[in-house]
Amino acid sequence: MFPRAHVGESLLPATLAVLDDIGVLPAVASAGFVEKWGATMSWGRDPAPWSWYFKETNRRFPHAYQVWRPKFDQILLDHAAACGCAVHCGEAVTAVDRGTVTLAGGGHVEAGMVVDASGQRALVATARGLRKWDSAFRNLAVYGYFDGGRHLDPPDDGNIFIEATAHGWLWKIPLAGGVSSVGAVVDRDYGAGEIRRAGLEDFFSDQIASGTGTHNFLDGAVKRQGLTAVRDWSYCAKSMVGDDFALVGDAACFIDPLFSTGVHLAVSGAHLAAAYVTTALSTPSLRAAAGAAYERLYASQYAHFRELAKLFYASNRTADSYFWEARRITGTPADAPRAAFVRAVSGQTAAGYERSVLRHGVLPKSFQRALDAETEARHARRMRPVASTRVRRASGVAVRQDMVLGDGRFEPGYVIDGPGRDELPVSGLVASLAHYAEGKDLGAIAERIASANEADPARVAEAVLAAAELLIADGLLEVEEPGG
């Protein structure tokens, strides 16, 4: 039923980009939600709070929102109805089997495609044995809502506050109307044992008391009735798509809530799922290819957030306890995808906070060396190429045809990828540039592209130089020395 209570109030700027694309952002922006300009953390090398801001890496959306989920979800539902969706509330679904949806009242609905957005119930994944729990995040969360109290001083008063404690970490999210969402995340076994011993209320109070900042912010606040406990919530379906279904949001995967990625994965996944369903139903011949693209893109987002969450947990040194020691990581940079380091340094991510957090943390020396090396290499690659600049693809980098996300559907296109990199959808011109980059100068490549496409040579040359500058900076193209 809508509206309904739901945790997950903290949005990311990348989420706003999707909301804008589907036309619902104006309604969200006018709903009176708290503006979220970044986050403030007691985390890393020093317990003293520090802040990071979205404007550091996102010029288009320098802030997001802290939303009240009953209202936010209702806005999304109303927008879907306004766009032509038939909405039926109060129709509980008990099972989904090969396109047949069984309702609690005994009725059935036949569908050519079922999108499972059933949250952590994960009806399809559970029924088909697809859900795989993540042993790296065996945590437990307890959360509730408070009226009153206070938050950070401006300009950080809209920030989420995250505080590391001996047994885990706390969150405090300012919501409209003087309400705060407050939660405690601890080790699963420790939390379960303490809840059995002390009870849920006392356990939660003890965790809040262990965090100086959170405890002080709640001075004078009144807790609303009811706490909620969730355990073992990190998981990913072994398959997110099939001939007759697509999994979205928590029904597909959920990663530790450390950096508010749950709502973003749900919104982004829904955007991709809509494109998959549109493609599969309108062009059956592309169903399999579109499904593979949907799963590949969605799973890569999940994997990226998962690896970064592991890095962030490993970087904290503000508390010394079993919780944090068990989450240390050692070894070489090969233990995590190279893309995690590249994106952490460049800031070109869906989250946008990676560099700030890693700068305040303490990583294993091998990881830190990798970050430093990638930073230096990126600076060294910055240049403005000219027509005589000779380039070639970096080792392992390839251009291939694949399905890419177009205007509301998947369509044939081009991507560039390589070992340890996220695939990069590119235009035909950029694909041609990368394809012809075999030790040739950019002027010759531009002439070849212009001739093959009967295009204006001057405009093509300008576009090739601009694209080459970005590909060189990202390490996808390498510059050859004269005579090399």
C-alpha positions in Angstrom: 0.0 0.0 0.0 1.1 3.6 -0.6 2.2 5.6 1.1 4.3 3.2 3.2 7.2 3.5 5.6 10.6 2.6 4.1 14.2 3.2 5.2 16.6 4.6 2.6 16.2 8.4 2.7 19.5 9.7 1.5 19.8 10.3 -2.3 22.8 10.8 -4.5 23.3 13.4 -7.3 23.5 10.5 -9.8 20.0 9.5 -8.8 18.7 13.0 -9.6 20.1 12.6 -13.1 17.8 9.5 -13.6 14.8 11.3 -12.1 15.4 14.2 -14.4 15.6 12.0 -17.4 12.2 10.4 -16.7 10.6 13.8 -15.9 9.8 13.5 -12.2 12.6 15.6 -10.8 10.5 18.9 -10.7 8.0 17.1 -8.4 10.7 15.8 -6.2 12.5 19.2 -6.0 9.2 21.0 -5.0 8.2 18.5 -2.3 10.0 20.3 0.5 12.7 17.7 1.1 15.9 18.6 2.9 18.7 19.5 0.5 21.8 17.3 0.9 25.0 19.0 -0.2 27.4 16.2 1.0 28.2 14.2 4.1 30.0 14.7 7.4 32.0 11.9 8.8 33.8 10.8 11.9 35.8 8.2 10.0 39.3 7.4 8.8 42.6 8.4 10.5 41.1 10.9 13.0 37.8 11.0 14.9 37.4 14.7 14.3 34.4 15.2 11.9 35.2 16.2 8.4 32.9 16.9 5.4 32.9 16.3 1.6 30.6 18.0 -0.9 29.0 16.8 -4.1 30.0 20.0 -5.9 33.6 18.7 -5.8 32.8 16.2 -8.5 29.3 17.0 -9.8 28.6 20.4 -11.4 25.2 19.4 -12.8 23.8 18.4 -9.5 25.8 19.9 -6.6 23.2 18.6 -4.1 20.8 15.8 -3.6 17.9 15.3 -1.2 17.2 13.7 2.1 13.7 12.3 1.4 10.8 11.1 3.5 10.3 7.8 1.7 6.5 7.6 2.1 6.2 10.9 0.2 9.0 10.2 -2.2 7.7 6.8 -3.2 4.2 8.3 -3.6 5.6 10.9 -6.0 7.2 8.2 -8.1 4.0 6.1 -8.1 1.8 9.1 -9.1 4.3 9.9 -11.9 4.1 6.4 -13.2 0.3 6.6 -13.3 0.5 10.0 -15.0 2.7 8.4 -17.7 0.0 5.8 -18.4 0.8 2.9 -16.0 -2.2 1.1 -14.6 -1.7 1.2 -10.8 -3.4 -1.3 -8.5 -2.8 -0.8 -4.8 -3.7 -3.4 -2.1 -3.1 -6.3 -4.5 -0.5 -8.4 -2.6 1.6 -10.8 -4.8 2.4 -14.2 -3.3 4.3 -15.8 -6.2 5.6 -15.3 -9.7 6.1 -18.3 -12.0 7.0 -18.0 -15.7 4.9 -14.9 -16.3 2.1 -15.9 -14.1 1.6 -13.6 -11.1 -0.4 -15.1 -8.2 -2.3 -12.6 -6.0 -3.1 -13.0 -2.3 -6.8 -13.2 -3.1 -6.3 -16.2 -5.3 -6.4 -14.4 -8.6 -3.8 -14.6 -11.4 -2.3 -12.1 -13.9 -0.5 -13.3 -17.0 2.3 -11.1 -18.3 4.8 -11.3 -21.1 7.4 -9.8 -18.7 7.5 -9.4 -14.9 9.7 -6.8 -13.3 10.3 -7.9 -9.7 10.6 -4.8 -7.4 9.4 -6.7 -4.3 12.4 -5.4 -2.2 14.1 -7.7 0.2 11.3 -10.3 -0.2 12.9 -10.9 -3.6 10.0 -13.1 -4.7 11.6 -14.3 -8.0 15.1 -14.6 -6.8 14.0 -16.6 -3.7 11.7 -18.9 -5.6 14.4 -19.7 -8.2 17.3 -20.0 -5.8 19.1 -17.0 -7.3 19.9 -15.0 -4.2 23.6 -15.3 -3.0 24.4 -13.7 0.3 27.6 -11.7 0.6 30.0 -13.0 3.3 32.0 -9.8 3.2 29.2 -7.8 4.8 27.7 -9.9 7.6 26.3 -7.0 9.4 23.1 -6.1 11.3 21.3 -2.7 11.4 18.8 -1.3 13.9 17.1 2.0 13.0 14.4 4.3 14.1 13.1 7.9 13.8 13.4 10.8 16.2 11.6 14.2 16.6 13.6 17.2 17.7 17.3 17.2 18.6 19.7 19.1 16.4 22.0 18.5 13.5 25.2 20.0 12.1 25.6 23.7 11.7 25.1 25.4 8.3 26.2 24.8 5.6 26.3 21.1 6.7 22.9 21.0 8.3 21.5 18.9 5.4 24.4 16.5 5.4 24.1 12.9 6.5 26.3 12.3 9.6 28.2 9.0 9.7 30.2 8.1 12.8 32.5 5.1 13.4 32.2 3.4 16.8 33.9 0.5 18.5 31.3 -2.0 17.3 30.4 -0.5 13.9 29.0 2.8 12.8 26.0 5.1 13.2 24.0 7.3 10.8 21.9 10.3 11.4 19.9 11.8 8.5 18.1 15.1 8.8 14.6 15.0 7.3 11.9 17.6 6.8 9.9 18.7 9.8 12.6 18.2 12.4 12.7 14.4 12.0 15.9 12.4 11.9 16.5 8.9 10.6 19.0 7.2 13.0 20.6 3.8 12.7 23.3 1.6 14.1 25.3 -0.9 12.0 27.2 -3.7 13.8 28.6 -7.1 13.2 25.7 -9.6 12.7 26.7 -12.1 15.4 27.6 -9.4 18.0 24.4 -7.6 17.4 22.2 -10.7 17.5 23.8 -11.7 20.8 23.5 -8.3 22.4 19.9 -8.0 21.3 19.1 -11.3 22.9 20.8 -10.3 26.1 19.7 -6.7 26.5 16.7 -6.3 24.3 16.3 -4.2 21.1 15.6 -0.9 22.9 18.6 -1.1 25.3 20.9 -2.4 22.6 20.1 0.5 20.3 20.5 3.0 23.1 23.9 1.6 24.0 25.0 1.9 20.4 23.9 5.5 20.2 25.6 6.3 23.5 28.9 4.9 22.1 29.0 7.6 19.4 29.8 11.0 20.9 28.6 13.1 17.9 25.3 11.2 17.3 24.5 11.0 21.0 25.0 14.8 21.3 22.8 15.5 18.3 20.0 13.5 19.8 20.1 15.4 23.1 16.4 16.4 23.8 15.1 14.4 20.8 12.1 12.0 21.3 12.2 8.6 19.6 9.1 7.7 17.7 7.5 4.3 18.5 9.1 1.2 17.0 12.6 0.2 16.0 13.4 -2.1 13.1 16.3 -4.6 12.9 17.6 -6.0 9.6 20.4 -8.6 9.4 22.4 -10.2 6.6 21.1 -7.8 4.0 24.0 -7.7 1.6 23.4 -10.0 -1.4 23.2 -10.2 -5.1 21.2 -12.4 -7.4 23.2 -14.9 -9.5 21.1 -13.7 -12.5 19.2 -10.5 -12.6 17.3 -11.1 -15.9 15.6 -13.9 -17.7 13.3 -14.4 -20.7 10.3 -13.5 -18.6 11.6 -11.4 -15.7 13.9 -8.6 -14.6 15.0 -8.0 -11.0 15.2 -4.4 -9.8 16.4 -2.7 -6.6 16.6 -4.8 -3.5 14.9 -7.7 -5.3 18.1 -7.9 -7.4 20.9 -6.9 -5.0 21.7 -4.8 -2.0 25.0 -3.6 -0.7 26.0 -2.3 2.7 24.2 1.1 3.3 27.5 2.9 4.2 27.2 5.4 1.3 23.5 5.5 0.5 23.7 3.5 -2.7 20.5 1.4 -2.2 18.0 4.0 -3.6 20.4 4.8 -6.4 20.8 1.2 -7.4 17.0 0.8 -7.4 16.3 3.9 -9.4 19.2 3.3 -11.9 18.2 -0.4 -12.2 14.6 0.5 -12.8 15.7 2.9 -15.6 17.7 0.1 -17.2 14.9 -2.5 -16.7 12.4 -0.2 -18.4 14.8 -0.1 -21.4 15.2 -3.9 -21.4 11.4 -4.5 -21.2 10.8 -2.0 -24.0 13.4 -3.6 -26.2 12.4 -7.2 -25.4 8.7 -6.7 -26.1 9.0 -4.4 -29.1 12.0 -6.2 -30.8 12.0 -9.8 -29.8 15.1 -10.5 -31.8 17.1 -8.2 -29.5 15.7 -9.7 -26.2 18.7 -11.8 -25.4 21.2 -9.2 -26.2 19.3 -6.5 -24.3 19.0 -8.8 -21.3 22.7 -9.4 -21.3 23.4 -5.7 -21.5 21.0 -4.9 -18.6 22.6 -7.5 -16.4 26.1 -6.4 -17.3 25.5 -2.8 -16.6 23.5 -3.3 -13.4 26.0 -5.9 -12.0 28.9 -3.6 -12.8 27.4 -0.8 -10.7 26.8 -3.2 -7.8 30.4 -4.6 -8.1 31.8 -1.1 -8.1 30.0 0.0 -5.0 30.8 -3.3 -3.3 34.6 -2.9 -3.9 34.6 0.7 -2.7 32.6 -0.2 0.4 35.3 -2.8 1.2 38.0 -0.2 0.7 36.2 2.3 2.9 35.7 -0.2 5.7 39.4 -1.1 5.5 40.5 2.6 5.7 39.0 3.4 9.0 41.3 3.7 12.0 39.2 5.8 14.4 38.2 2.7 16.4 40.2 -0.5 17.3 38.0 -3.5 17.8 37.0 -6.9 16.5 34.5 -5.2 14.1 37.1 -3.1 12.4 40.0 -5.7 12.5 37.8 -8.3 10.8 37.2 -5.8 8.0 40.8 -4.9 7.3 42.0 -5.9 3.9 45.6 -6.8 2.9 47.4 -7.9 -0.2 48.0 -6.3 -3.6 45.9 -4.0 -5.7 44.9 -7.0 -7.8 42.5 -7.9 -4.9 40.2 -5.2 -6.1 39.3 -4.2 -9.7 41.7 -1.6 -11.2 38.6 0.4 -12.0 38.0 1.0 -8.4 41.3 2.8 -8.2 40.9 4.7 -11.5 37.4 5.9 -10.6 38.4 6.7 -7.0 41.2 9.0 -8.3 39.2 10.6 -11.1 36.0 11.1 -9.2 34.0 10.1 -12.3 31.7 7.8 -10.4 28.0 7.6 -9.6 28.7 8.4 -6.0 31.4 11.1 -6.3 32.8 10.9 -2.8 35.5 8.3 -3.2 38.6 10.5 -3.3 37.5 12.5 -0.2 37.0 9.4 1.9 40.1 7.6 0.8 42.2 10.7 1.5 41.0 10.6 5.2 41.5 6.9 5.6 44.4 4.6 6.1 44.8 2.0 3.4 47.2 -1.0 3.2 50.5 0.3 1.8 50.1 -1.6 -1.5 46.7 -0.1 -2.1 48.0 3.4 -1.3 50.9 2.9 -3.6 48.5 2.0 -6.4 46.4 5.1 -5.8 49.5 7.3 -5.8 50.8 5.7 -9.0 47.4 6.1 -10.7 47.2 9.7 -9.6 50.6 10.5 -11.0 49.9 8.6 -14.2 46.7 10.5 -14.7 48.5 13.9 -14.2 51.2 12.8 -16.6 48.6 11.9 -19.3 47.0 15.3 -19.3 47.8 17.0 -22.6 46.1 18.8 -25.5 46.8 16.6 -28.6 47.3 18.1 -32.0 46.9 16.6 -35.5 50.5 15.2 -35.5 50.0 13.4 -32.2 50.4 9.6 -32.8 48.3 7.3 -30.7 47.6 3.7 -30.1 45.2 1.8 -27.9 46.5 0.9 -24.5 47.3 -2.8 -23.9 44.2 -4.9 -23.6 41.8 -2.1 -24.6 39.4 -3.1 -27.3 36.5 -1.6 -29.2 33.5 -3.9 -29.8 29.9 -3.7 -30.9 27.3 -4.4 -28.2 24.0 -3.2 -26.9 24.1 0.2 -25.3 21.4 2.3 -23.5 19.7 4.6 -26.0 16.6 6.7 -25.7 14.4 4.5 -23.5 15.6 1.3 -25.0 18.7 -0.8 -25.7 20.1 -0.5 -29.2 23.2 -1.7 -31.1 26.2 0.5 -30.5 29.9 0.5 -29.5 31.8 0.2 -26.2 35.4 0.4 -25.3 36.6 -1.8 -22.5 39.7 -3.5 -21.1 41.1 -5.5 -18.2 39.9 -4.1 -14.9 37.8 -1.3 -16.6 34.2 -0.6 -16.7 32.9 -0.6 -20.2 32.5 2.8 -21.8 29.7 3.3 -24.3 30.9 5.6 -27.1 29.7 7.2 -30.3 30.5 5.8 -33.8 33.2 8.5 -34.2 34.9 7.7 -30.9 34.7 4.0 -31.8 36.4 4.7 -35.1 39.1 6.8 -33.5 39.9 3.9 -31.0 39.7 1.3 -33.8 42.1 3.2 -36.1 44.5 4.1 -33.2 47.3 1.8 -34.2 50.3 4.1 -34.2 48.7 6.6 -36.5 48.6 10.4 -36.1 45.3 12.0 -35.2 45.2 14.0 -38.4 45.3 10.9 -40.5 42.7 9.2 -38.4 40.4 12.2 -38.7 40.8 12.2 -42.5 40.0 8.5 -42.7 36.8 8.9 -40.6 35.7 12.0 -42.5 36.2 10.2 -45.9 34.4 7.0 -44.7 31.4 9.0 -43.5 31.4 11.8 -46.2 31.6 14.3 -43.4 33.1 17.8 -43.1 36.8 17.2 -42.5 37.3 20.3 -40.3 34.4 19.3 -37.9 35.6 15.7 -37.7 39.2 16.8 -37.0 37.9 19.0 -34.1 35.8 16.2 -32.7 38.7 13.7 -33.0 41.1 15.9 -31.1 38.5 16.5 -28.3 37.7 12.8 -27.9 41.4 11.9 -28.0 42.2 14.2 -25.2 39.7 12.4 -22.9 40.7 8.9 -24.0 44.4 9.7 -23.4 43.6 11.1 -19.9 41.6 8.0 -19.1 44.5 5.8 -20.2 42.5 4.2 -23.0 44.8 5.7 -25.7 48.6 6.0 -25.3 50.7 8.7 -27.1 53.7 7.4 -29.1 56.9 9.4 -29.1 58.0 10.7 -32.4 59.8 8.0 -34.3 58.5 5.3 -31.9 
